[in-house]
Every structure is written in C-alpha cells, then in structure tokens.
Amino acid sequence: MFRNLGGSGAEQVRVPDAEAAVREMKPIDAKERLAMLDAIEDEGLAWFWATDAEGQLTYLSHGAMSVFDPSRKVIGEKLNALFETATDGTGEGRDRPLSFLLSKRSKIVDQPVRVLAKGSGGDENVVWWSITAKPQFDKNDAFVGYRGSAKDITDEHRERRDSSRMAEYDSLTGLANRHRMNRRLTATLTAYRVEKRSCALMMLDLDRFKQVNDTLGHPAGDELLRQVSQRLERIVPEGSEIGRLGGDEFQVMIPDMDDRGELGDLANRLISMISQPYSIEGSRAIIGTSIGIAIAPYDGIEPNELIKASDLALYAAKGGGRGQFRFYSNDLKESAEDRREIEEDLRDALTRGELEMHYQPAVDSKTHQVKGFEALMRWDHPKHGPISPGVFIPIAEDSNLIDALGEWALRQACEDAAQWPGELTVSVNVSAQQFVSDTLPTVVENALSNAGLPARQLELEITESVFMGDVNATDAMFRKLSRLGVKLALDDFGTGYSSLAYLRRAPFDKIKIDQSFVRGCTQDGNSSAAIITAIISLARAMNMVTTAEGVEAMDELEKIAQLDADMVQGFIFSRAVPQADVLEKLGTGEMRYEPVGPARHRADRRTLFRRVSVIHENHHYTVMLRDLSRSGARIEGLVDVPVGTQLVLDLGEGQLVVCTVVRSQDATQGLSFEEPLVSDGAGGLCTRHRVSPYMLASAGMPLQALPAGNYSMPKGHGGPHTAPRFMQVDVSAGSARAG
C-alpha cells in the first residue's frame, strides 16, 4: 500500500502506508510470548512472581528460586515471610514497609527489599531485590492477588550503602564521623525535648598522642587511634554513639543518662582503660585522656550549646592536669578566659622574674634527718596570685614553653643546691616532653657546670610516661644521663601502668611511692599498706631507694617507717619553701625536721567559706558553708535548729541536697546528707542530680539550660506559707535577724 503525497504525473511520490503495514503484521502467539519471557528470566534480566488473594506466593521464576534453600517450599509461603523492607544503608528506613503496601493493596514500584534467603547471616551474603507489582482484580472487582517482577540489586545496594557509610563514618576507626554525630545529636535533642528526656555528651581528647606520632610515626599513630576506638566500644553503655571528630578527638553521646555519679564512674573507667599500655609494631606506647562532660537539658538545650559546654569542660580537664574528667559548670567560661590569659603571661613570666623555685625536704623515715630537697616551681602571678604548677605546667606543655621552663628550673635548682652544706641532693622534675629532647643531656651538663654542683647531688625525677615513646630512643637517653653521673628517680610509682620490664631496663636509683597509696594506709580494710610493702620489697631487691610522698598524719608516718620506706616527704615535716627559708634552717646546723601534724589521717574534707541557701518548708535562709564532704556539711548562721530537722541545702546551679541536722550548737549545725555527693572531677563535689529544666518550665519558667546562681522552684511551689521557724544570724558581724 502507498500514499500519494501530492503533485501530478511523474512528480507523484509514493511511500509505504505504515498503518496498513501494521495491520498486515501477524500477532505474537502465546507460545512466542512465553518463550520471550523465559529468555528474560533465564538471562536474569528480570524475574516474575505472583500471589493469591491471601498473599501466598503462587509463582516465582526459576532463577529467583535459586537464592532460597532447595529444601524450602517457597511456593505457598506468605510474601511477607520472604522479604523485608530495605533501609537506606544508615539504619534509618526511608521506604514504606512492604507489609503496609500489601495490606493497602497498593501498587508497588521499585521497592527495595531484603531477601530472607539461605546463608544471609553475614552482611556480604545478604541479597537485595527491587520488586514491582500491580494488584489484580477479577471482573467483579474482587482482589485476586499480585502479579509482578523482581530484579537483583545487591551490587547497587552495597555500593549505595558503602557510599553512605563513607559519608557518615570515619574511614580509619569505623566510628561515626563529625557529620553523623552532629546529625544524631540534633535529632536526639529535638526528640528528647518533647519527651522530656536527658542526654549526656562526653568530649575526649588524647593526652600525649602527638608524642606517639612524632616518635613512632604516623602509621603507628593511626594504629593507636584504631585501638583506642576498640577500647571505647567495649566500655561505653549499649545504645551510645561513639564518634571520632578528627585527629585525636572523640565524642560519646549517651542517651537517657543524667546521673553524674554514674557518668563520673564511666569517665574514670574510660581514663583507666585508655591509659593502659598499647603494643604497636613491637613498641610500647602509653597515652592518657581528658574528658569533658555536659548533660542536656541541664547544660544546654540546643546541640551547639551542649557541644560548647562539653568543650569547655574538656578544656578545664586538660588545664587541671590531664588524665581527669570535668563536668560543665557556669564558671568554666571565665576559667577558659583565665587559661588563655595565663598562657599569654607565661611567655613573659621568666623574663619578668615571676617564677621561683621552692624546696620540700625528703627526710629519713626513722631518724628524720634531711637527705635532700625536691625542687618545685612556683609562679606568683601579678593579677591572679599564686598559680598551681598543676595549672601552668600543662599549659606550658601545650604551648611549647616546657623546654624553656625546664632548662630554667634545672639551672636555678643547681645554683641553689650548690649553697647547701654537705652533700644534700636536689631533685628536679623532668617532663616527658623534655625527656625526648636531644638537648636534655647538654642542658643538664651546663646547669651542673655553671653551678659547680657535683653530678651525684642532682636527681632527675621522671614519670612512667617517658616509656610511651620509641624504646631505642628512650634507652639511649637513659645511657646519656647515666654517663653524666646524675641520679634517676621514678616518680609517682604505681599510678600509671608500672612494668618490671622498664624498671629492669632503666638505671633508676630511687622509686617514689605516690601519695594516693599513703592516704588511708592505716585504715582497716585498706590495701594500700600491702601495695606499699610490695613496692618497697621490689625496690630493695633492685638496689633502689624508696621515698613515700604526701605523708601528713602521725599514724601515716609511723606506718611508713614500720614498712621500712627509706625516706618521707610531706606536710608533716614541711611544705615546699623558698631558698631563703632552706638556708636559714640549714644555717643553724640542725639537719633534723620535727614532724608536726594530726594524730590520725582524716578523710578528705573541703574547708569552704561561702554563702549558700538553706530551705526549710517555704523559707530560704542564707548561711555560711564551712565544711563539705561527700556525706555531710557544717553550716553557720541559724539558731534554734533542733537535731533531726529536715533541711534542703542549695549548692547552686540546681543542686539541691536533702539533709538532716545531726548536731546543733549555737549558730552551727552539722548536716548529714540523704544521698552522698559525688566527685566533680576537679577535686570538688557535686550532686548526682539537679533540678530539671523541664520541671522549671512546667512551673512557668522558660525552657533553658540551668543558669548560674542559687535558686529552687519558683514561688508558689513550696507548699502553704508558714512563719519562719529559725533565727538567722550574720556570723561575720554578730548580728541576728528573723528569717
């Protein structure tokens, strides 16, 4: 058939009539159609399936059947028993469940499903399909089942999953990365605000990690980070999310946790575990960690608030001496500013003459004759006053000032010791960062030479952290120092992870027993005495001298002497004093120190002098807090308070302590706490729980993190109004007034 497109005669053009050609084509018969479908199935281009009205499988392509166990009778099973809806690879489903689509008899289009097939236990054996189907109805519009197709998308799904994982997880450790942690924290805090739930955030920073990188190399540093991540995963509670934010910084998000006692215990376990030695490519490495802790909603409602709070707490933990944790508190903002100012001023402190060496005597444990002095650096800041070495030494290490400070300390200590009579030794602390410096032997030699001090009178105190670096370099440094003739002491023995291997390797002359073992060594049930005995026996077997640090009470001194420690240091004999005081003492010719101290060791009790609020019924009284311990406190400022009275002590920032008056005399009361306080990580104490911002919001206050200051519930929430029961007095002025 042809069509005439116009014109006349020879100009007429005739073309095939396409519609007529189609009409003349023969239709494909059922046999050919079936053969074509079989070819598609055999090639694996697509498979076909069908169900009945009850959702039972009535047909499945032979190729698709091969993924199931041959003994399994797939035909006749419910479709839901064969598949489950897939996820997007991050653990968060985005597609509607297959069961929902089937129940609604909806059309199914490219629905990813996980095939519940044979050998699908391991992730690499899981099979993924994409299924498409239409519901079928008979002429009476009655549903008769589904007819559909399926195709294997396992490879595509794995690629998508891996791509998603790369965007969400750290490639080195396998932990969540910063992007995922921020997204999870935002989603969690948003949901928890509605549900009035809490969430703790820990920020961890590895101490001395840079030294591992510098001494052992970056591959060793990478391996160390992997091992740290494995230790974290073993300790953190189930349901927590751990992330590596980059470098040596980690983050842990712990849902439904606001008990600061439990969080403090967890932080201590993390510090202990991470500080355990690492074996890396045949080398031994020792690091530590500092931890900052913030809790929503108390310390922040929004993610950025909580992150900033945990950062400030971490900053404070590092500034407090490292290897410790800190909870966030409102005063940390000011502390962070102070630390930055201290760092700037420390650079000029040497030239301005603000640094000074003080000396604490080390005496014979039995005769109390002085054998030497430990040199301790002191800094009297013109604005902040005396600043503890525990504060400015870590700052010096972070800002690369420690070498300059260390050199000055060695030079000054040698000059001062050269003026002492006899052959008294002077002990100088050497930081791990100083120890790895190639210039240390030269610095020591110059200090001795310039002062005219014999090398045998200088003792270098070294902590166990020096063994975390390259073994060969460490051994070489010990050999160089030994050749100079100086003595070597292992400081704070027993607080790290003491190894007989490096005690045998290093030429130590002395082991210093840390004060944490001395504290409470006389108490029944305390194992410290046994530990001290073991250390002394070990030292004696290796021809080393022992010094017990931190002795403060007469019973401790008696016990240490009984256990045969060679020397003692502590407040019981003297605090660290300036050179002038040392020369005055030694100038008298008296080389013996008399012990002065309490008869018995007392549990740590913080002596405070600050005003706090006490609540009784619906009245607030202002009192002076004199002493504070875990189990109680002493207050002054109220009279006529009977023993047995129930009070609430307001320590500020939502910290309310229910307590009972157990002693009352004049304007002084002794309080016993209903629930003991816990460590705040900085040597202080805090409550396990605080007033919830959700509770304050329900009482009409805005939902926000707890502000600074003393407060409790808003007015109108303290019960019926009653007259004041007690007389409040101003103990500083001696006046009295009714509460």
Disulfide bonds with the S-S distance in Angstrom:
none
